[in-house]
Amino acid sequence: MTTIAAWPGRAEAWLDERGKGAWIAAMVLGFIFFWPIGLALLAYMIWSKRMFSKSCGWSRHDAHSHMARSRCRQHGFRSSGNTAFDAYKADTLDRLEREQEEFEAFLKRLRESKDKAEFDQYLDERARTASEERDETGGKDSGQEPERPGRY
């Protein structure tokens, strides 16, 4: 990869290391110097969910989530001095992360099944409507030929 093609990734990583404030500062500077750059940064922040993240680090599906989580642990979860408690806390946090991932997977499956059910219902209604229209046009002798798709 050339240096020119690699700089957006390096810039993104550099801004991620500095947090949400750096992204907002870059967006504001983009608006000041050349408004389309600021608008592009705003759109990217919203699209990548950087604008609305709550804790340190970005969303769980971000490419840098591992780095962000390790930074959270370094800064937010310092050792208490009690190794047994620290081990318990680490195990509990790992368990909670696994449960959250499992719950997110469950919600995704639930949304997919709901979408499939709605789509199946739409197809059933469409087939019922088409058969009713066929019955209506086929049952009446209006002297005209029923419309056929593709003939104009």
Steps between C-alpha positions, in 0.01 A plus 500: 500500500639837410560774750228714345244220523597412859466844659120489558539183707786649699305821555198302621715299742667819625161664565367183664793498743410853610127434537174664404628852570764467230237391249280796588797740478592360158140542385485861622833581333371337183196729506721805560752435223285329236140417587470179289778342707316582821178362354679183388648451848159553660341246266780250570467549876127435485533207257770331709309572824791701641271795570266317735730259685465514878819367658866518423554311179250481219234246418562128545499445123769759433827388349684660790276361776769271640740792535226718651401232754862451607530878544183494714648229717827686541340828600170400656582174674820540692613240747346523844799334663299187580586236238202278584258791453674609179472147359131483599438842343677401177304172480172681563574764237593231246180310580295817459668573166418145380140535618468833323636349176258207532210739564594712199513182287156402636359843411645471151337158451172637638506794256582267210212264587260794534614635161452156343152466651401845370638419154317165491179677600553753219552220247186319621293819472641566154419145383148526647441835329627364168274194520199719588572724201531195274168368627332837440639552150463135398142472625363805317434491126561859411590425140850627557809296534654514850823695528816298467828611650746621244241601235442868448 
